[in-house]
Structures are given as structure tokens and as C-alpha cells.
Amino acid sequence: MITALHRTASLNDGHLELYKILPLTESIEAVNLARLEPRHLANIAWAVARLTVPDSPLVSALDFEARLTEFKPQELSNITWSIAQLSFRNQPLIEALAARAPELLS
């Protein structure tokens, strides 16, 4: 399901009707997100942002903060881009991402 969502987002030229993708995001919400690898969480966030799914409860359900140290730099970049694209307001997450940045740049 995650791969399907990611590929759909990669191929989307901006003309995909939202109603066609919502069942897929709802299916992913039913998955135990805590068991997913960090790259899968980052890919979900990127795909939801790329498809501009507004107010997606899926992004809120992805507990990035609890697993922040597990993400590689590219995954953190994707997450940061995603929350910016979606105007996702989570100040503790934004501060945690900002705190992690110098560590990754050294």
C-alpha cells in the first residue's frame, strides 16, 4: 500500500482527483504505523504532501518525534518538506527537526 501511494504521487501530474486516492490513505491508516520502517513513514508523508491531501489524519498519526533519531538525512528532508507543503502545524516536531539539523550537518 505504501509503495502504491508513493508511486501514485511520483506519477501524479496534478490532475489526479482526490477521491481516487483517499481509500488508499485510509488503508494505510489501518496499518500499525509503529511497526513501519522510518523510510516508509517518510515516504508516506512525502506522498501525502505531493498529492496535497488536505488535513490528512494520516500525517498526524505518523509519530515522527518519537522516532526522530532513526531517520536518515534524506528521510528527514522529505518529512520537513512534507510538513511545510501541508502547512502542518506541530511546533514540537518543527523544533525537534531544527535541533537535529546541526547534528546531521557535522
Rosetta silent file (secondary structure, phi, psi, omega in degrees, C-alpha in Angstrom):
SEQUENCE: MITALHRTASLNDGHLELYKILPLTESIEAVNLARLEPRHLANIAWAVARLTVPDSPLVSALDFEARLTEFKPQELSNITWSIAQLSFRNQPLIEALAARAPELLS
SCORE:     score description
SCORE:     0.000 S_00000001
   1 L     0.000  -41.176 -178.583    0.000    0.000    0.000 S_00000001
   2 H   -65.765  -42.752  178.851    2.789    2.409    0.871 S_00000001
   3 H   -62.378  -41.445  178.847    4.571    1.703   -2.400 S_00000001
   4 H   -62.084  -42.639  178.741    1.336    2.248   -4.332 S_00000001
   5 H   -63.691  -44.892 -179.207    0.783    5.589   -2.631 S_00000001
   6 H   -63.107  -45.008 -179.577    4.389    6.666   -3.283 S_00000001
   7 H   -67.232  -37.692  176.816    4.269    5.658   -6.953 S_00000001
   8 H   -60.937  -43.584  179.212    0.923    7.366   -7.452 S_00000001
   9 H   -65.601  -38.861 -179.519    2.379   10.553   -6.007 S_00000001
  10 H   -64.751  -35.276 -176.902    5.501   10.239   -8.174 S_00000001
  11 H   -90.815  -10.794 -175.990    3.444    9.913  -11.350 S_00000001
  12 L   -66.215  127.786  178.238    0.823   12.499  -10.469 S_00000001
  13 L  -101.086   15.845  178.578    0.858   15.452  -12.842 S_00000001
  14 L    94.481    0.774 -176.937   -1.502   17.472  -10.674 S_00000001
  15 L  -112.172    9.254  179.507   -4.670   16.174  -12.280 S_00000001
  16 L   -75.256  126.556  178.227   -5.418   13.213  -10.030 S_00000001
  17 L   -72.119  133.385 -175.060   -8.837   13.542   -8.443 S_00000001
  18 H   -57.739  -36.800 -177.176   -8.549   13.361   -4.684 S_00000001
  19 H   -61.894  -21.413  179.989  -11.422   10.893   -4.301 S_00000001
  20 H   -77.310  -23.754 -176.681   -9.364    8.270   -6.147 S_00000001
  21 H   -99.846  -21.305 -176.648   -6.537    8.347   -3.597 S_00000001
  22 H   -57.781  -41.802  177.632   -8.453    8.681   -0.317 S_00000001
  23 H   -58.977  -33.770  179.077   -9.278    4.944    0.007 S_00000001
  24 H   -67.628  -42.536  179.033   -5.548    4.197   -0.251 S_00000001
  25 H   -67.333  -34.604  177.280   -4.647    6.627    2.530 S_00000001
  26 H   -67.085  -35.115  177.343   -7.425    5.173    4.692 S_00000001
  27 H   -65.040  -39.439  179.537   -5.999    1.676    4.139 S_00000001
  28 H   -67.941  -35.536  178.790   -2.588    2.838    5.297 S_00000001
  29 H   -59.655  -29.053 -178.480   -4.127    4.413    8.396 S_00000001
  30 L   -76.331  -15.716 -179.897   -5.328    0.940    9.397 S_00000001
  31 L   -73.717  148.049  175.430   -1.736   -0.384    9.359 S_00000001
  32 L   -72.455   97.264 -173.716    0.156   -0.452   12.645 S_00000001
  33 H   -63.064  -26.729 -179.680    2.321    2.592   11.895 S_00000001
  34 H   -66.054  -22.018 -178.502    4.672    1.889   14.809 S_00000001
  35 H   -87.955   -8.082 -177.934    5.878   -1.242   13.021 S_00000001
  36 L   -77.404  151.000  175.586    6.863    0.568    9.832 S_00000001
  37 L   -71.602  153.538 -179.897   10.452    1.381    8.966 S_00000001
  38 H   -54.013  -39.245 -179.112   11.446    5.056    9.131 S_00000001
  39 H   -62.797  -33.637  178.320   11.782    5.251    5.328 S_00000001
  40 H   -67.715  -40.118  177.823    8.179    4.128    4.958 S_00000001
  41 H   -62.854  -43.072  178.814    6.977    6.862    7.289 S_00000001
  42 H   -64.777  -39.343  179.081    8.951    9.453    5.331 S_00000001
  43 H   -66.165  -38.508  177.004    7.582    8.113    2.039 S_00000001
  44 H   -61.996  -48.385 -179.296    4.012    8.307    3.321 S_00000001
  45 H   -59.968  -44.996 -179.898    4.498   11.913    4.412 S_00000001
  46 H   -61.340  -45.659 -177.117    6.093   12.835    1.070 S_00000001
  47 H   -65.587  -42.116  179.248    3.336   11.164   -0.950 S_00000001
  48 H   -63.027  -40.498  178.573    0.517   12.765    1.047 S_00000001
  49 H   -69.291  -41.252  179.676    2.144   16.178    0.586 S_00000001
  50 H   -62.106  -36.588  179.318    2.830   15.565   -3.124 S_00000001
  51 L   -85.642   -2.404 -178.115   -0.816   14.629   -3.633 S_00000001
  52 L    46.677   55.924  174.846   -1.835   17.601   -1.482 S_00000001
  53 L   -80.356  108.141 -174.681   -4.264   15.609    0.638 S_00000001
  54 L   -71.364  142.820  175.418   -5.607   18.377    2.901 S_00000001
  55 L    48.944   42.664 -178.242   -5.873   17.836    6.651 S_00000001
  56 L   -69.432  121.047  175.582   -4.809   14.232    6.332 S_00000001
  57 H   -66.111  -17.443  179.474   -5.198   12.429    9.646 S_00000001
  58 H   -63.644  -43.280 -179.814   -2.537   10.090    8.317 S_00000001
  59 H   -65.833  -38.212  177.632    0.224   12.692    8.720 S_00000001
  60 H   -64.301  -32.175 -177.583   -0.960   13.422   12.251 S_00000001
  61 H   -76.519  -20.062 -179.775   -0.815    9.707   13.046 S_00000001
  62 L   -76.115  111.109 -174.635    2.809    9.397   11.964 S_00000001
  63 L   -86.746   76.798 -177.123    4.690    9.806   15.227 S_00000001
  64 L   -65.365  -41.179 -174.817    7.848   11.369   13.841 S_00000001
  65 H   -59.153  -41.742 -176.543    9.040   12.866   17.111 S_00000001
  66 H   -65.423  -24.404 -175.392    9.212    9.556   18.954 S_00000001
  67 H  -120.153   20.627 -172.384   11.454    8.070   16.273 S_00000001
  68 H   -56.536  -35.186 -178.058   13.366   11.120   15.100 S_00000001
  69 H   -73.497  -12.174 -179.254   16.795    9.619   15.752 S_00000001
  70 H   -84.133  -16.500 -174.101   16.003    6.671   13.457 S_00000001
  71 L   -82.496  141.271  173.371   15.630    8.770   10.301 S_00000001
  72 L   -80.446  163.762 -178.017   18.407    9.239    7.772 S_00000001
  73 H   -53.868  -43.925 -179.617   19.099   12.751    6.423 S_00000001
  74 H   -63.576  -38.447  178.920   17.096   12.230    3.191 S_00000001
  75 H   -66.349  -41.123  176.850   14.122   10.946    5.158 S_00000001
  76 H   -64.552  -37.766  176.653   14.258   13.952    7.488 S_00000001
  77 H   -62.398  -44.066  178.663   14.441   16.213    4.461 S_00000001
  78 H   -63.057  -40.721  179.593   11.334   14.563    2.994 S_00000001
  79 H   -65.598  -45.548 -179.711    9.471   14.916    6.281 S_00000001
  80 H   -61.255  -45.447  177.590   10.454   18.570    6.636 S_00000001
  81 H   -60.741  -42.198 -177.045    9.381   19.329    3.059 S_00000001
  82 H   -63.614  -46.541 -178.289    6.121   17.467    3.595 S_00000001
  83 H   -68.913  -29.341  175.700    5.067   19.278    6.728 S_00000001
  84 H   -69.498  -45.190 -179.739    5.917   22.597    5.062 S_00000001
  85 H   -60.912  -37.997 -176.806    3.892   21.732    1.944 S_00000001
  86 L   -87.573   -1.645 -174.026    0.906   20.694    4.027 S_00000001
  87 L    51.704   42.435 -178.325    1.222   23.669    6.414 S_00000001
  88 L   -76.444  115.728 -175.613    1.205   21.046    9.149 S_00000001
  89 L   -94.795  101.515  176.363    1.359   22.889   12.447 S_00000001
  90 L  -144.207   87.013 -173.702    3.249   20.869   15.021 S_00000001
  91 H   -58.552  -41.667  177.649    5.654   23.172   16.824 S_00000001
  92 H   -61.338  -37.558  177.935    7.357   20.441   18.911 S_00000001
  93 H   -66.954  -44.572  179.632    8.096   18.463   15.734 S_00000001
  94 H   -60.511  -42.348  178.590    9.440   21.529   13.925 S_00000001
  95 H   -66.867  -38.198  178.454   11.702   22.339   16.894 S_00000001
  96 H   -66.381  -39.620  176.693   12.895   18.721   17.085 S_00000001
  97 H   -64.519  -42.563  179.339   13.736   18.728   13.366 S_00000001
  98 H   -64.558  -37.324  179.094   15.603   22.016   13.746 S_00000001
  99 H   -68.716  -31.088 -177.823   17.561   20.642   16.713 S_00000001
 100 H   -79.242  -24.022 -175.171   18.563   17.558   14.746 S_00000001
 101 H   -56.367  -49.887 -179.030   19.813   19.506   11.701 S_00000001
 102 H   -59.478  -35.910  178.477   23.238   20.591   13.093 S_00000001
 103 H   -60.544  -39.457 -177.930   23.982   17.013   14.121 S_00000001
 104 H   -76.662  -23.935 -177.965   23.383   15.847   10.553 S_00000001
 105 H   -86.218  -12.367 -177.212   25.489   18.619    9.022 S_00000001
 106 L   -88.959    0.000    0.000   28.599   17.883   11.087 S_00000001
